[in-house]
């Protein structure tokens, strides 16, 4: 039996919890900034209700701490996380962006950390439930610690992929989510905005500039990736939003440093010109 902590019970933390608790051989402990007594997830006309109790501490040692926080929440939460983990506790990081482990190498060893990429669109319903729009897919590196992490789950409905080229997958996810999310947040509209040819042109510029920045770090992303994202965009419903749009409409802080800001910062370091990206980033900074 393993003791597993989940720190951050937002949308993604709730989805991870849904699959984790199906493994009855482990014990699960929940840590969150605000009190919460249950998780309610709607998926394909089915409602899953999971009773939880928010813990302040744990008697004993956590084998794993799964951290599901936004980039700007980590600084405040890190002191609490440090008190909850031990030298042998392994961390799994779920958040947007790249270089996820760097936030935690001051409180644990790098070899104790597994970075993840999750693709699981969610949104809040009017009643506050979480609507899971499709099957969750998680990409992790092809490492022993990642394989151990996968073993915490027993549900076959959770799609795991291990890859030897994890950093490239991270960059592809960053470029796609940053490009769509930044435009939606700027215009405060979902995917219907991409019916405008001028918006599509901006989208293409953002993708191509993101590829140039990725390539400057040694990541090889092919130019055909732009066309793949354009074809993917055509199949999105007009109402599809993004986490950046949701946060903007709700008046919440945007994850700029984890998304478009990450691209801007690396472009500055590597002296890559990204005029469209910088213009949109500056506009979002002013409105955030």
Steps between C-alpha positions, in 0.01 A plus 500: 500500500623849414409836652420747223441872545317720249581870541253724317145375443399716205382359168812300419557395861142375509543302177820340632320418827216333309742245355731469802233401752395206283817329620374388841837362607638851565413774750427849369541836675363828364653843545332817376498872576124501563277243666332244277289199598435333169598490134227477236598415142260465207618289209283358220174544693652331806558681830787384722490625859809455717486596869829651620639652816760775481800419720738741670770243567560126484615254766767298328675551168366573155635274226370739232384858486307591186503877450223655288554874524519794266839660450423808710369288791821306552703763686238536773438125526860380501565547872197283579609236251849495652353427845290212365767310307805299608832442321362182340165647395459506123329794328281497188445848356187595307503856370526691175837589354848352479788438742249405771751332730703817545237641737569219750871414480559719807283271715577156354743325267437520126491120472195500731292704252297390199362765263173433319289624211124456533242538228157501661271792411277597792270784593284599794124461475251752637469285815876492555547142382791412271403402147758260355472537124702196394726220614807612692837448330827536688851505350804433719869439429622146445671472838478263796340761726234571237428128469461484877258793485285323242469202735305718747202479263296192417233647272526398135304811396802718578729517197872514589781544248871484576736673260875532458450851357303658782641853461382517138151394609507768771588768248230389258240516775632841613488647148148374434343594834680834518403602146131412533468616860676833449281597204182391680597688816586812302171496304299351790328253265523122445595321177236680296758781480705286260240542226666838440788465246694777675488302826617187319793701367594602856465137610741387228751769600484390864556135409791573266664733751459236771664241273792737438551546875477125565751430225738755653515281814595190302145366470425394144138577408418454136332779300213263417395535864332829408278328245417224747379756754294683236330176400436418865348844555245439223344218701454699820145615579442876491432494875832338597690724736826469692626538855634845413160612367321356803734684737471826306120491497498422872736788575769263626874527453630353174776240481707727278842388626413134446369552146569790264735660754721189500543535124575872530762449772689231308482708181666787687774272631567352156448824307213370287267760346134425573309825428145357501559300819652799680216731392231263627696426819533871575127553442411215736741630763331839494156345542596240762 
